[in-house]
Structure formats: structure tokens, C-alpha cells
């Protein structure tokens, strides 16, 4: 789960700066709108659900607190980002989760976003689930699922083939990984699990093979061919 996030500030340079910081440092943030006034932000929020609002205080016509007054019962979290220290108490009173002063420090922003994420368990769950901890003789590795090309199994031993010509061999069955990994990973053969995002094409010889982007060819069993073909051609 990503946090659907709205940015509201009357100064476009501040908006662009915050947008860049969030995009470059916080993949869990999904910016769904950017507005320079309360009126436009209010109209958007009435029509679209959001999880998080980054809000300036001082703006022409109506200020940040005026925007929140339109939503007395809120199902989103608020982080104020402002150059004005004097409104911090008011921010606490209206239930803001944090109050960040400009210029923005990434460390402060990170702490604020972590506070928000704790209120959205699915966000933390997604991050945890996308990491795989592997214990093996001589050490332990934490790898990202997205780095796995395929897994080859032989009885109770599995070798995980990773990007950048890396591989790790551990004492686990293929069934262990089949139950653990998400729908991007499919069993193509009794000895192989494939990350479909690295698949390039299916080759028909005397038997079927699937070719990866790096040229590696893996066999597809007859019993798994229909499933592989269906996934590959979506």
C-alpha cells in the first residue's frame, strides 16, 4: 500500500521542492495532487480519498486551518510544512501528526512519515513482505524480491539467482519459496520458480523453454505450460 498524498502550498517553488524530496526519498508516498489554494484542494478532497495531507499554514484568502475546518471528521493524516513557528500549538489542537519548519530537513520528514505509516499497517506490511531474509552457512542476507531472477531447487536445497550475477544457496525447498513469494513468481517446472518480470519470451523446441532478458533459458514442464503461457501473455 502506498499513501495517497496531497500537497498544498501557495508557493510553487515550495511545492516543487517538497514533491522532489518525497519522490526521491519516500517510495511509499504516492502524490495524487498538488494545489496552491484552499478552494482547489477542498474540491479535490471532496471528490477523492487521500491518506496524507502536507499543508502550509499561511496562504492568501483562506489558510491551512480553514481547509481543515471543511473536514471536521477526517480519515486522513496531516503534516504541516510551514515557515511559521507560531502556529505549532494550533496544529496540535487540530490533530496534525507533525509540524515541520522550512527549510525542510529530510530527517524530520522521515520521522513524520514514519509516524503516519504506523497508522496504516498495510504500508509497513508491504515493505516488510518485499524483503526476504536468508540464513545460510556463514551468514545472513536480506534481499529484495525484485532482485530475484529465478530459484532452482534440488530436494531440500535451493539456489536463488539474483541480478548482477549473484546467487545464494540455502537449505530450503522450492515449496517454501512458492508459499512465501507473491504472484510475480510462478512455478514453471518441478525444479524452477521464475520471476516473470525478467522473462523475455517462450521458446518451443522439443520441449518448451522460457528465455530471460539475460539470455538464460529455463525449462517449462508440460503441466505448467498453460499457466506460464497465460501469465506471460497478459
Buried (B, 14 or more C-beta within 10 A) or exposed (E): BBBBBBBBBBBEEBBEBBBEBBEEEBEBBBBBBBBBBBEEBBEBBEEEEBBBBBBBBEBEEBBBBEBBEEBEEBEBBBBBBBEEEEBBEBBEEBEBBBBBBBEBEEEBBEEBBEEBBEEBEEBBEEEEEEEBEBEEEEEEBEBEBEBBBBBBBEEEEBEBBBBEEEEBBBEBBBEBBBEEBEEBBBBBBEBBBBBBEBBBEBEEEEEBBBBBEEEBEBBBBEEBBEEBEEBBEE
